[in-house]
Amino acid sequence: MKILNRQIWSMSAGLLGLALVANAVAQTKVLPDPTRPPVVNSTESIATSAAEGQLSTVAKLTAVFIQPNNRTAVINNDIVVEGQVWNGMQILEIHPQKVVLTSENGIQELLLNDLNIKKEAYNEL
């Protein structure tokens, strides 16, 4: 009888411990990942941002192709030509190192390889 009571108490204590752990796990709060990029909820917000001219700051010129009768450029992975309207902005001119855009907010220039790399001009050997 004592062995049976001891086993019942052991099982009760084990179940109580398991219930406490399960309760603690259920009440834990999942923290957001601070390095995760923001999520865009819908394509409507992208279209709204483009209409308001907010996407112009993230436009990136990655390539320019100049031929005798054709000038094309790649902006945000979209192929564009002179005169075309892209994200609410008209492509005015395509030059070898830049693209000139215009919108109701004014004129904007996108530079090809817009990098700011500084290197020393001398070697200390």
C-alpha positions, 0 to 999 in steps of 0.5 A: 500500500505504501508503494502504491501511495508513493507511486501515486504521489510521484505521478501527481508531482510529475503531472503537476510539474508538467502542467506548470511547464506547459502553462509557462510555455503557453504564456511565453511571448514570441519576440519579433526578429529585429533584423527581418525586413518590413513586410509589405501587406499588399500590392495596393500599398506599393501602387499608392506609394508609387503614386505619391512618389515615395518609391523614387528614393528606392529606384536603382539604376543597374544598367544602361545600353546605348545603341545608335537608334535605341537607348534602354536602361534597367531600373529596379529590374525593369527595362525602360526606354526614353519616353516611357512612363515608369512608376508614375515617372517619365523617362526623359533621357538615358545617358551612359552613366545616368537616367533623367526622370520627371514627375509631378515632384520634379526632375530626378537623376539616377546614377549608374553604380552610385557608389561612394568608395574612397581609397588612398592614392598612395602605398606606404611600402 
